[in-house]
Amino acid sequence: MMVDIEIEIDGKVVHGYPGESLISIADREGIDIPRFCYHKKLSVAANCRMCLVDIEGNPTPQPACSTLSSAGMKVHTNNEKAKTAQKAVMEFLLINHPLDCPICDQGGECELQDVAMEYGSDISRFTEGKRIVDDKGIGALIQTDMTRCIHCTRCVRFGAEVAGIVEMGATGRGEDLKIEPFLSEGIQSELSGNMIDVCPVGALTSKPFRYDVRSWQMNSIQTIARHDLVGSNIFTQTHKNKVKRVVARDNESINETWISDRDRFSYQGVNNENRVLIPKIKIEGEWQDTSWDDALDFATNGIKKHAKEGSQFGTLASKNATLEELYLLQKFTRGLGSDNLDYRLDASNPNNAKVLESNISLTELETIDHALIVNSYLRLEQPMINHRIRKATLNGASVSTINAKAFDFNYRISHSVLTSPQNTVATLSGVLKALHDKSSKTLPDYLNSVTVHETHTDIANVLLNAKNPVVVLGEHMNGNTCSDQVAKLVSEIAKASDAKTINASLTGNTHSAERVNFRPDNGKNALQILSSDLTAFALFDVYPNFDCIDSKNAIEHLSRDDAFVVVMNSFDDESVSSFANVILPIASFYETSGTHINVDNIAQSYSASVKSAGESKPGWKVIKVLADLLNLQGFDFTDSSQIADEALSLTPRISEIEVPTSNSKMPNITTVWQYTPYASDVVVRHASSLQQTQIGQMSEASVCKATAKLLKLSEGDLYKGVPVNINESVAEGCVFVHTNLPRQLGVV
């Protein structure tokens, strides 16, 4: 345990620990010290010198960020000696800085502006011309104005230390020093937008926000990002009922001070022209705009006519729906006498896809010494969870992977096993058997015939030697018809190695869906709903051409003449228009209050940041009114907080994962269809800047030479509408499709 010491700052006795920096002690005590290069989450560079302080006994001022405390130290932050040094530094920083504050997007929230007001001079002694630095484009998300750069190197250190990709660096010396990207392709990190936040001046600003509105004109609303399992804390900044910008909000236990680019820039989708703004009904095959009263009457009459028996009704919902919407939807469906409901639209085996428990917190992930990642490109799919694991690797943790493709993680992989979906069960069984052999435990009967290979033994050894391991199961397993066996084997591997588990196969707000039992007890699951003789359907923010694993069959089934489909969507979609009978426009992200439950099982509620666009209404209100018109009981709610209270009072259902005994037959060659993170839900798909990034434009079907030969594919051919890339990073017997294109292009 560290010993508490006393030091004196500006005559005030404060407490700290030996070796703690002076600036961190001062920040904790509320003592202001100016700075530019220092950032609490980055390494200490001590290159701006703005934080110079006078320490008694030292002949010259010292930087508070790199000076470590010791007992009895006396520090002065604002005496004449410290002030003179700080003002001298400020004068040098302003020598070449342009006088363009009136047009700079950083104006009003610029650290340089704030510090210059106190430490700068109204007269410059510098008479030579200011230098000009040519800008290099670094992508669709970040606007550069590098003449404003003061060489604090925060962006460089963020890339190297947090994003894990060294993309920016310093070239030249002295006045010729420039901060610029190393690659002509620009910044490619999925966390790149954080460079905007850490930049203390206007050198790096948001490109989508450029010249839009002044910072002081906006209102900031605390809310939650809903695209992944973390539920990052954010501020939405609004002006005239439009979301103009999203920035990170500090929460050490959830997202620290960072957010992913998906969370930062997806707001553009909400303002997209493709929003559904007016209720519509289909009369004799033609769409007509109508009033809410007429649309609701049309919907309820259609449900009554086509679902005289409740069992003829089925409901499908988006993984990104709020807790309140999911709770009311299941209550609505079951109130009609139906148990046909599901959110697992991308699961090839939803009947057996049991839920694997996540039993490690986000902060605990930083303390692991080994991670086994199964069926996941965690870096792009769950970037904030991946960030925590990367922090663990910086402290010495190792990582192993079992995937269909070798991915570009931003940390070193010690053991990488390539295995196709049809061989994943055999691979995991081999690891589990090796664990039992090593620990001399009784071997379960289902492992007797399993063959153990050297790679299985290697992974087992690392797990057993680790003191604090975790096994991560990713979303690639959703398309595996043996997903139940995969989940069970991961659970058994964790038990045999005394490891924690984290289920990253769930995403969005699926923990809320599980909490309110939004899947069948005895009714039909998603695949069965979309292939049975049901005659009435409700779809909540569902777009089958992207969301359903067999989109072609789903659209054809919903287009039947005897089917009546009520759609509650936030965006227009041609495929939905082809089968829907009524479209009720609902509020999108940032336009509704609600609750998101994250991977730590923390329920985070938020209010609407802006009013619903056009005539769209919050989804929970639409469901409530439909229920009232159908005379269903238990919908007497006046605001979303009442719904959340009732939903959270439910006892969560515990899903037992059965021992894998099924022998699901799989084809010799399988396809893993994985969306880019900027095609994962309807909002990000409509965010134009995200779609212009390299990650957003990823679209390739990767296949090894042997499999390409069997499929008679050549480089550049189209596989299910996606260009083929032949390389040896993919397991034999598998085609890995990573794309922003809808599944409707081909049957997967």
Secondary structure, DSSP 8 states (H G I E B T S, - for coil): ----EEEEETTEEEEE-TT-BHHHHHHHTT-----SS--TTS-----S-TTEEEETT-SS-EETTT-B--TT-EEESSSHHHHHHHHHHHHHHHSS--S-GGG-TTTTS-HHHHHHHHH--SS----S-----------SSEEE-GGG-----HHHHHIIIII----EEEESSGGG-EEEESSTT----TTTTHHHHH-SSSSEEETTTTTS--GGG-EEEEEE--SSSS--EEEEEEETTEEEEEEE--BTTTTBT---HHHHHTHHHHT-TTB--S-EEEETTEEEE--HHHHHHHHHHHHHHH-SSGGGEEEEE-TTS-HHHHHHHHHHHHHTT---EES-TT-S-TTT-------S-TTGGGG-SEEEEES--HHHHSHHHHHHHHHHHHTT-EEEEEESB----SS--SEEEE--HHHHHHHHHHHHHHHHHHHT----GGGTT----HHHHHHHHHHHH-SSEEEEEEGGGGG-TTHHHHHHHHHHHHHHTT-EEEEESS-TTHHHHHHTT-S-SSS--HHHHTTS---EEEEES--HHHH-TTHHHHHHHHT-TT-EEEEEESB--HHHHHH-SEEEEB--TTSS-EEEE-TT--EEEE--SS--STT-B-HHHHHHHHHHHTT-SS---SSHHHHHHHHHTS-----------------SSEEEEEE-GGGSSHHHHT-HHHHTSTTTT--EEEE-HHHHHHHT--TT-EETTEEEEE-TTB-TTEEEEEESS-GGGS--
